[in-house]
Amino acid sequence: MSSLELLQYSELEREKILKIYGRTPQNICQDIDSIKEWLEKQPHLPEIPDNKIIENFLLMNKFKIEKVKQKIDMYYSIRTLIPEFFDKNPNSPAIQKIMNSIYVLPLPKLTNGLHRVFIAGKIIDQDPDNLDCTDYLAFLYNQIEMRLRHDCNLAMIYVYDLLNLKSGHLLKFTPTLIKKMAFIGDKVFTTKLEAVHVINAPPFLDSFMSFFKGFLKPKLADRIFIHKNMDTFYEMIPKEILPKDYGGQEKSLDELRDEWQKLFLKYDPLYKHLQTLKVNEELRTGKPIESDILGIQGNFRKLDID
């Protein structure tokens, strides 16, 4: 069972997820031990993460051991490479402002398909000038830290409620910012995506989404659903796990947001610890990691992520 009410799953659900990958709660320990044995031989890394974090990296990477090693290494390295996303405590004024400006939170219960639904953005403050996208993304990664330690799911379902979206909000997401976010998603948090649902979309978004989908692989484009009404949304996301705001049986978005704020306060020591974690490249064995990415000046060679 999960140790958090805000990220619920049962041991039976965990066993079903592991079974899909041919693993059991018993033999997954062998994979974790293999990763930890490798980690002990990496003097440049600041710590050895706990078993739950390693298990979630194994799940995200379909138990491909070598990929997991790369992702955990980059999990620590990225804090120096792109510090603006990882140097903000969720209890800081900047992140608290984001939490009161836009709903960004996972829903407590899994779907019948063992997926975690994530409200990735419902704007509260309608003034685009008040949205700091760097802080928004920093908060997303603060959320991921908690999910790494307490969640278990087969894949993620992202919901974007665009009722209060204005074109000015979209313009805040610059190409450089999007490129950094894509890099982190590819190199660190490779979450399996089940679907993206867009509800309450303004008319101007139709042409944008048609254009945007043209750049995506068909498999990914087919997982993006833009709902003209809530009936089609309810056909894909069960009401019983949705917040009251959407006619569901779960707590309201305000209530869930308030509970997350309390949880972040409780875990304040963890986030302060995370801010101290630095990779010592001078101690890295083998080929040094490339760190001059996305225009960020580093001491090593350039990463080509185009």
Secondary structure, 3 states (H helix, E strand, C coil): CCCCCCCCCCHHHHHHHHHHCCCCCCCHHHHHHHHHHHHCCCCCCCCCCCHHHHHHHHHHCCCCHHHHHHHHHHHHHHHHHCHHHCCCCCCCHHHHHHHCCEEEEEEEEECCCCEEEEEEEEECCCCHHHCCHHHHHHHHHHHHHHHHHHCCCCEEEEEEECCCCCHHHHHCCCHHHHHHHHHHHHHCCCCCEEEEEEECCCCCHHHHHHHHHCCCCHHHHCCEEECCCHHHHHHHCCHHHCEHHHCCCECCHHHHHHHHHHHHHHCHHHHHHHCCCCCCHHHCCCCCCCCECCCCCCCCCECCCC
